[in-house]
Amino acid sequence: MTTSGCRPSTQQQPQAPCGFLILDKPAGLTSHGCVARVRRRYGLKRVGHGGTLDPAVTGVLPLALGPATRLLPYLDGAKAYRGVIQLGLSTDSDDLSGTVLENRPLPSLSRQDLEAALDPFRGPILQRPPQVSAVHVQGERAYARARRGEHSDLQERAVTVERLELLGWEPSSGRLELEVRCSAGTYIRSLARDLGEALGCGGALAELRRTEALGFTLSAAVGLEELEAEPPPPPLAPLRALGHYPAFTLESGDLVSWRCGRRLAGPAHLSEHQVVVVLDPDGNLAGMARAGPDGWLQPKLVLEAMG
């Protein structure tokens, strides 16, 4: 039995890479540029990334290879970061890459003062995206309008900050270091801006490194040198990213029905609408299903579909 999550290749017909490559993205490279490099390296057209990182941001960038791109919507959307915020200034991009709009004196702040200021940003909050963001405004990205000097009226969004920990504070420089774990769609630049406003002195993001995304951490990441080595790093098995779902293994007689997209009887203990990982009899990933109210599994994503 294999639990790779991709059907094993054979000598007669080698299989194209399928799985996840976790890149430790360096500063100065765009997420799109990372996708292009991986496409060339593995000879693939189908490569997708799990969550854009700004060029200046480093860290975990999950890349889905081949059929694994279809699994991206099913992965855990929470992300984690370590970042440094510079207090005492505001910029048009909410980070230090933008134009400084205002400099203000730093108030005298203790760690206790900062903890009190951070507390309202913990848990479910409303957050306004930065002007320089990928949010759509009238069919156009907000950052494109910002580059033309146009201000976009961006609406606040509901996000969740699961963990917000103060790691360090340097009163002399006005810099504080944070660790953040948050839901998808949370902007750390907005957090820097809003914290600065709450403290009355302004704030902008100075440094940011993503330490977790889509269930993958830095421990699984490879650098550009490893990417360019021979042979290239093998992708991680798709099943590694799906452990937060229950799994159901097909009987041999059900495999054809599954590949034809027919619903199948599932475990009785599943709740309605529960997402389920479906495995073939050899333990390979066969697809994803959703449990119905009658105990049946309705296929939602079928790998190696027939008909």
C-alpha positions as CSV (number, residue, x, y, z in Angstrom):
1,M,0.0,0.0,0.0
2,T,1.1,3.5,-0.7
3,T,0.0,6.7,1.0
4,S,1.7,9.2,-1.4
5,G,-1.6,10.7,-2.5
6,C,-0.5,10.5,-6.2
7,R,-0.7,7.5,-8.3
8,P,2.8,5.9,-8.5
9,S,4.6,6.3,-11.7
10,T,5.6,3.3,-13.9
11,Q,8.7,2.7,-16.0
12,Q,6.4,2.5,-19.1
13,Q,4.7,5.8,-18.4
14,P,6.4,8.2,-15.9
15,Q,3.9,10.4,-14.2
16,A,4.3,14.2,-14.1
17,P,5.0,15.7,-10.7
18,C,1.9,16.0,-8.5
19,G,2.0,17.5,-5.0
20,F,3.2,20.6,-3.1
21,L,6.5,22.4,-3.2
22,I,7.0,24.7,-0.3
23,L,9.3,27.5,-1.2
24,D,11.1,29.8,1.2
25,K,10.6,32.8,-0.9
26,P,13.4,35.4,-0.8
27,A,12.9,39.1,-0.7
28,G,12.8,40.8,-4.1
29,L,11.0,38.0,-5.9
30,T,7.3,38.1,-6.8
31,S,5.0,35.2,-6.2
32,H,4.3,35.1,-9.9
33,G,8.1,34.9,-10.5
34,C,8.3,31.9,-8.2
35,V,5.5,30.2,-10.1
36,A,7.4,30.8,-13.4
37,R,10.6,29.3,-12.0
38,V,8.9,26.2,-10.8
39,R,7.1,25.7,-14.1
40,R,10.4,25.8,-15.9
41,R,12.1,23.6,-13.3
42,Y,9.6,20.8,-13.4
43,G,8.4,21.3,-17.0
44,L,4.9,21.9,-16.0
45,K,2.2,24.3,-17.1
46,R,-0.1,23.7,-14.1
47,V,1.5,25.4,-11.1
48,G,-0.5,27.5,-8.6
49,H,0.5,29.3,-5.4
50,G,-1.4,29.4,-2.1
51,G,-1.5,33.0,-1.1
52,T,0.4,35.9,-2.7
53,L,3.4,37.3,-0.9
54,D,4.6,40.9,-1.6
55,P,8.0,41.1,-3.2
56,A,9.6,42.3,0.1
57,V,8.1,39.6,2.2
58,T,9.9,36.3,2.7
59,G,8.9,32.8,3.9
60,V,6.4,30.1,3.2
61,L,5.0,30.1,-0.3
62,P,3.1,26.8,-1.0
63,L,3.1,25.9,-4.7
64,A,0.8,23.2,-6.1
65,L,2.1,21.1,-9.0
66,G,0.0,19.4,-11.6
67,P,-3.3,18.0,-10.5
68,A,-2.6,19.2,-6.9
69,T,-3.7,22.7,-8.1
70,R,-7.3,21.5,-7.8
71,L,-6.8,20.9,-4.1
72,L,-5.9,24.5,-3.2
73,P,-9.5,25.5,-2.3
74,Y,-9.5,22.6,0.3
75,L,-6.4,23.6,2.2
76,D,-6.4,25.3,5.6
77,G,-6.4,29.1,4.9
78,A,-4.9,30.2,8.2
79,K,-1.5,31.9,8.0
80,A,1.3,32.8,10.5
81,Y,3.9,35.6,10.3
82,R,6.7,37.2,12.2
83,G,6.9,40.9,11.5
84,V,8.5,44.2,12.6
85,I,6.4,47.4,12.9
86,Q,8.0,50.8,12.8
87,L,6.1,53.3,14.9
88,G,6.2,57.1,14.4
89,L,5.4,57.4,10.7
90,S,2.6,56.7,8.2
91,T,3.0,55.7,4.5
92,D,0.7,55.5,1.5
93,S,1.4,51.7,1.3
94,D,1.3,51.0,5.1
95,D,4.9,49.6,4.8
96,L,8.3,51.2,4.5
97,S,8.3,50.8,0.7
98,G,5.8,53.6,0.3
99,T,5.9,57.3,0.4
100,V,6.0,58.8,3.9
101,L,2.8,60.8,4.5
102,E,3.5,61.9,8.1
103,N,6.2,61.7,10.8
104,R,5.1,61.9,14.4
105,P,7.0,61.8,17.7
106,L,7.0,58.5,19.6
107,P,5.1,58.5,22.9
108,S,6.7,56.9,25.9
109,L,5.5,53.3,25.7
110,S,6.1,50.3,28.0
111,R,5.5,46.7,27.1
112,Q,2.3,46.9,29.2
113,D,1.2,49.9,27.1
114,L,1.8,47.9,23.9
115,E,0.0,44.8,25.2
116,A,-3.0,47.0,26.1
117,A,-3.0,48.5,22.6
118,L,-2.7,45.1,20.9
119,D,-5.6,43.5,22.8
120,P,-8.4,45.0,20.7
121,F,-6.7,43.4,17.6
122,R,-7.1,39.9,19.0
123,G,-9.9,37.7,17.9
124,P,-12.6,38.6,15.3
125,I,-12.0,42.2,14.0
126,L,-12.9,44.5,11.1
127,Q,-10.0,45.5,9.0
128,R,-9.6,47.9,6.0
129,P,-7.2,46.6,3.4
130,P,-4.2,48.8,2.4
131,Q,-4.5,51.1,-0.6
132,V,-1.8,49.1,-2.3
133,S,-3.5,45.7,-2.3
134,A,-5.0,43.3,-4.7
135,V,-8.6,44.0,-3.7
136,H,-10.9,44.6,-6.7
137,V,-12.4,48.1,-7.0
138,Q,-14.8,48.6,-9.9
139,G,-13.2,45.7,-11.8
140,E,-9.6,46.9,-11.1
141,R,-7.0,46.1,-8.5
142,A,-6.6,48.7,-5.8
143,Y,-2.8,48.8,-6.3
144,A,-3.3,49.8,-10.0
145,R,-5.4,52.8,-8.9
146,A,-3.0,53.7,-6.2
147,R,-0.1,53.8,-8.7
148,R,-2.1,56.4,-10.6
149,G,-2.5,58.4,-7.4
150,E,-6.1,57.5,-7.0
151,H,-7.6,56.8,-3.6
152,S,-10.0,53.8,-3.3
153,D,-12.8,53.6,-0.8
154,L,-12.0,50.2,0.6
155,Q,-14.6,48.6,2.8
156,E,-13.7,46.9,6.1
157,R,-13.6,43.2,6.1
158,A,-14.2,40.6,8.9
159,V,-11.0,38.7,9.7
160,T,-9.8,36.8,12.7
161,V,-6.4,37.2,14.5
162,E,-6.0,33.9,16.3
163,R,-2.7,34.8,18.0
164,L,-1.0,38.1,18.4
165,E,2.1,38.0,20.5
166,L,4.6,40.8,21.3
167,L,8.1,39.3,20.9
168,G,10.1,42.4,21.4
169,W,10.1,46.2,21.8
170,E,12.9,48.7,21.2
171,P,11.8,52.1,22.6
172,S,14.9,53.8,21.2
173,S,14.1,52.9,17.6
174,G,10.3,52.7,17.9
175,R,10.3,49.1,16.5
176,L,8.3,46.2,17.9
177,E,8.3,42.6,16.7
178,L,5.1,40.5,16.6
179,E,4.1,37.0,15.9
180,V,0.7,36.7,14.3
181,R,-1.6,33.8,13.3
182,C,-4.6,34.9,11.4
183,S,-7.3,33.9,8.9
184,A,-7.0,34.2,5.2
185,G,-7.5,37.8,4.0
186,T,-5.8,39.4,7.0
187,Y,-3.3,42.2,6.1
188,I,-0.3,42.6,8.5
189,R,0.3,46.0,6.9
190,S,-3.2,47.1,7.9
191,L,-2.4,45.8,11.4
192,A,0.7,48.0,11.5
193,R,-1.2,51.0,10.3
194,D,-4.1,50.5,12.7
195,L,-1.9,49.8,15.7
196,G,0.0,53.0,15.0
197,E,-3.2,55.0,14.8
198,A,-4.4,53.5,18.1
199,L,-1.1,54.6,19.7
200,G,-1.4,58.1,18.2
201,C,1.9,58.1,16.4
202,G,1.3,56.2,13.2
203,G,2.9,52.9,12.1
204,A,4.1,51.0,9.1
205,L,5.3,47.5,8.5
206,A,9.1,47.3,8.4
207,E,9.8,43.6,7.9
208,L,7.6,40.5,7.4
209,R,8.3,36.7,7.1
210,R,5.5,34.2,6.7
211,T,6.1,31.1,8.8
212,E,3.0,29.1,8.0
213,A,0.5,28.9,5.1
214,L,-2.1,26.3,4.0
215,G,-0.9,23.9,6.8
216,F,2.8,24.0,5.8
217,T,5.5,25.5,7.9
218,L,9.1,26.7,7.3
219,S,10.4,23.2,8.3
220,A,9.0,21.9,5.0
221,A,10.3,24.7,2.8
222,V,13.2,24.7,0.3
223,G,15.3,27.6,-0.9
224,L,16.1,28.6,-4.4
225,E,19.4,26.8,-4.4
226,E,17.6,23.5,-3.5
227,L,15.1,24.2,-6.2
228,E,17.8,24.5,-8.8
229,A,19.8,21.5,-7.6
230,E,19.8,18.1,-9.5
231,P,17.5,16.4,-9.1
232,P,14.9,19.0,-8.1
233,P,13.2,18.4,-4.8
234,P,10.3,15.9,-4.9
235,P,6.9,17.5,-4.2
236,L,5.2,16.7,-0.9
237,A,2.4,14.3,-1.1
238,P,-1.1,15.9,-1.4
239,L,-2.4,13.9,1.5
240,R,0.1,15.8,3.8
241,A,-2.0,18.9,3.3
242,L,-5.4,17.3,3.9
243,G,-5.0,15.8,7.4
244,H,-7.6,18.1,8.9
245,Y,-10.3,16.2,7.0
246,P,-11.7,12.7,7.7
247,A,-10.6,10.1,5.2
248,F,-12.7,7.4,3.5
249,T,-11.1,4.4,1.6
250,L,-13.0,3.0,-1.4
251,E,-13.6,-0.7,-1.9
252,S,-12.2,-2.1,-5.1
253,G,-15.8,-2.5,-6.5
254,D,-16.5,1.2,-5.9
255,L,-13.6,2.7,-7.8
256,V,-15.2,2.8,-11.3
257,S,-18.3,4.3,-9.9
258,W,-16.3,7.0,-8.1
259,R,-14.3,7.8,-11.2
260,C,-17.6,8.2,-13.1
261,G,-18.7,10.8,-10.5
262,R,-21.4,8.7,-8.9
263,R,-22.3,9.2,-5.3
264,L,-21.4,6.4,-2.8
265,A,-22.5,5.3,0.6
266,G,-20.2,6.8,3.2
267,P,-19.5,6.3,6.9
268,A,-22.6,6.8,9.1
269,H,-20.8,9.1,11.6
270,L,-20.2,12.0,9.1
271,S,-22.2,15.2,9.6
272,E,-24.0,16.8,6.7
273,H,-21.8,19.0,4.5
274,Q,-18.6,17.5,6.0
275,V,-15.7,17.5,3.5
276,V,-14.1,14.1,3.1
277,V,-10.8,12.9,1.6
278,V,-11.5,9.9,-0.6
279,L,-8.7,7.3,-1.1
280,D,-8.5,4.5,-3.6
281,P,-8.0,0.9,-2.3
282,D,-4.2,1.4,-2.5
283,G,-4.3,4.5,-0.3
284,N,-3.7,7.0,-3.1
285,L,-5.8,10.2,-3.2
286,A,-8.9,9.6,-5.4
287,G,-10.5,13.0,-4.8
288,M,-12.7,15.0,-2.4
289,A,-16.3,14.5,-1.5
290,R,-19.0,16.2,0.7
291,A,-21.3,14.2,2.9
292,G,-25.0,14.5,2.2
293,P,-27.9,14.4,4.7
294,D,-28.6,10.8,3.8
295,G,-25.2,9.4,4.5
296,W,-24.0,9.4,0.9
297,L,-20.8,10.9,-0.3
298,Q,-21.2,13.3,-3.2
299,P,-18.0,13.7,-5.4
300,K,-16.7,17.2,-5.6
301,L,-13.3,16.6,-7.1
302,V,-12.5,13.4,-8.9
303,L,-8.9,12.5,-9.9
304,E,-8.5,10.2,-12.9
305,A,-12.1,10.8,-13.8
306,M,-13.8,8.6,-16.4
307,G,-16.4,9.5,-18.9
